[in-house]
Amino acid sequence: MAPLVWLVTGCSSGFGAQFITEILSRGDKAIATSRDPARLASLADAGASVLQLDVTAPQAEIDAQMQKAVSVYGHIDVLINNAGFVALGGVEETTQEELQTQLATNLFGPINVTRALLPHFRSRRAGKVAFTSSIFSWYSQPCASPYAISKHGLTAYAQTLALETASLGIQVTTFDIGHFRTKVGSPGNLKVYVPKIADYEDLKAQVEGMIGGVDGNQPGDPVKGVKVMVDVLTGEKKMPLRVP
């Protein structure tokens, strides 16, 4: 079987970097993307192709970068929309601008990247599209509304996309990831919007403290988790729409 060609967004750390490592270990070809390609040097050294991509860029810019991606190996078999971050903020005090910042990366970014590659997948009557979603697509918690809204929306988009493209040979899935030992909840990556209403300060502090208390000690092993996700994407059976 010919090696598969994968494109993964958000590869500077965490699941993105691990996806590339696992893909290369299986003899497939990988295109790793990040806003800052300099952070992908180790993946390039391991054999990945590297491409600059800001998923919040205008559609025309994303389209151009996806054309470059297709030209690297002549086609793409699998797209993994992985770029994202976690923002904390109370429902009442989170501003429209703050919510839009979360949605720009976590929701509209994957939508726009997928839109850019759909013509390629349709022309080949083949392609797999995956989204690294979250258990927060099933429920929410206090101060998690920006993140939960983005993941609930992503699930609705993926479900609709699957229905519209099933007859075109395109498969779609979401990985509803739980608590894994990545840096998504670390102080340098977790975005905590400044409290604006005194009534919510204690609640937000409790939530932030809870996240900080488990950071680095989550039960999930990202290496094992990625192996399972790649197995799903390479299996002979049709992919399930959601993988919790």
N, C-alpha and C positions, 0 to 999 in steps of 0.2 A: 504494500500500500504506500502511495506517495505521502510524504510528510504533509501534515496540515499546516496552514498558515493562520496564525492567530494575531489579533490586534487587541491590546489591553490598555485601557486608560488608567491614569493615576498610579504609575509604577515606581514612584520615588521611594516608597516604603510600604510596609504592611502587606496586605493581600496582593496588591499589584505586583510588587517585586517577587513575592513568592509564586504567583501565577507564572511569571516569566521563567523563574528557576525550574519549576516543575515541567513546564512545556518543553523547555530545551532538554531536560533530562530524558524526555521521551523521544527525542530525535526529531521533533517538529520545529517549525520556524516561527519566530516570535518577533513582533514589532511592539516595542515598549514605548509608551508615550508619557510625557510629563510637561508641565509648564516650563520647567527648567531642565533641559536635557543634560546639563552638567551633573545632575544628581543621578543620572542613569549610567555613569561610567562603568561601574562594576558589572552591570547587566550587559553592556556592550562588550566588555572584556570576555564575558561568558558566551558570547555568540549572538546576542540579540541585536536586531536593527533598532535604531533609536530615532524617534521623531518628536519634534516639539509640538505640543498641542495644549491649548488652553480651552477647556470645554465651555467656558463662559464667553468665548469670543463670538463675534457675529457669525451668522450662518455661512456667509460667503467665505469667510476665512476657514471655518471648519471644513466646508466642502473642498477647498483647495488642498488642505492638509490630508484629507481622506483620499483624494486623487493621488497625492504623493505616496500615501501608504499602499494603495493598490499597485502602484508602479514598482514597488520594491521587489516583489516576487511575482507580479503579474495577476495575482488574485488574492482574496482573503476568504478563508473558510469560516472563521469564528471571530465574533466581536464580543469582548467582555467589557461592559461599561462598569468600571470600578471606581473612578474618581469620585471623591466625596469627603465630607467632614461633618462633625456633629456640632450643632449650636444649641445652647440652652437659653431659654427666656420664657418668662411668664406670658400667658395668652394676652392679658390686658396690656402689659407694658412693652411687649415686642413691637417695634415700629414696622411700618410697611417696608421701609428700606432694609431693615435687618432681615425680615422674612424673605424679601426678594433676593438678598445675598445668599441665603441658604438654598432657596429654590433654584437659583441660577446654576449652582454647581450640582446639586443632588437630583434635580428633576429636569430642568430645561437642558442642562448639559448632555445627559444621556439621550434625551429626545432628539437633540440636534445632531449629535454624532451618529445616531442610528439612522436618522433621516438622510444623512449624507451618504451612508453606505447601502441603503435599501435599493437604489437603482442597480448597483453592482450585484447584489444578491438576486434581485429579480431577473437580471440578464442571464445569470447562471442557473436560475431555478434551483438554487441551493444556498444555504447559509444558516448559521446558528447565531442567535443573539442572546446574550446573557446579561443580567443586571445583578450586581451585588447589592441586594436590598438588606433588610433588617427585620428582626422580630418586632421592631416598632412599626412595621407595616400591618401588624395584627392588632396592636393596642398602643396606648401611650402612657406616660407618667407625668407627674407634675414638672413643669418647666421644660418639657421635651417637645412642646408643640411644633417648633420650627422643623426639627428633625423628623418627627412622626408624620407631619403633613407632607413632607417631601417624599417619604417612603410609601405612604398610602397612595399618593398620586402616581408614583412610579409603578406600583402594582396595577393600578387601573390602566395605565398606559400599556404595560406589558400584556395584560389580558386582552385589550382591544387589538393590539398589534398582532397577537397570535391568531385571533379570529380572522383578521383581514388578510394575513399572509399565508395561512395554512395551505391554501391551494397552489401557492407559488413555490413550494419546496422549502420554505423558511420556517425554522423552529425557534421558539422563544421560551425562555425560562427566567425565573428570579430565584436567587439564593437568599433566603430570609435568615441572615446570619445572626447568631446569638452573641454570647460573651466570649470573645477570643483575645488572646494575648497579643494585641497589636498596639500601636501608639495612638489610636484614634481618640482615646480618652485621656491622653497625657496632657500636662499643662501647656505644652507648646503647640498642641493640635486642637484641643477642645476650645471652642469659641463660646465664651460666657458673656452674654450681653449685660451691660451695666444695669444694675437694678435702678428702677426709676420710681417705684411705689413702695413705701416703707412696709406696707402690710404683707408684702411678699418676700422681704429680705431674708427672714429666718428660713422660710421654705426653700428658697434658692440655695442658701448656704448649706442646708441639710443635703440637698440633692448633689451639689458640687462636692461636698465632703464624702458622700457615699461613693461617687464615681472615683474620687481620688483614693479612697480606701481600698478599692479593688483593682486599681490600675496596675498592671503587671502580674496580677494574681488571678486573672480570669481562668475559668476551667478549660476553655477551648484552646487546642494546639493549632495554630494557623497552618503549619506544615501538613498535618493530617487533614485538616479541613479542606485545603486546596486540592490535595490528592483526590478526595471524594468528589469535589466539584468538577475537576478535570475528567474524572471517570464518567460522570454524568454527561458531560459534553462530548465525549468520544464514544459513548456506548452505542450499540446497534439499535437499541430500542428507542422509540420516540421519547423525547424528553418530557418530563412532567412540567406543567406550567409553573408550579411553585415547589421549591425544595426547602423545607424548614430545617 
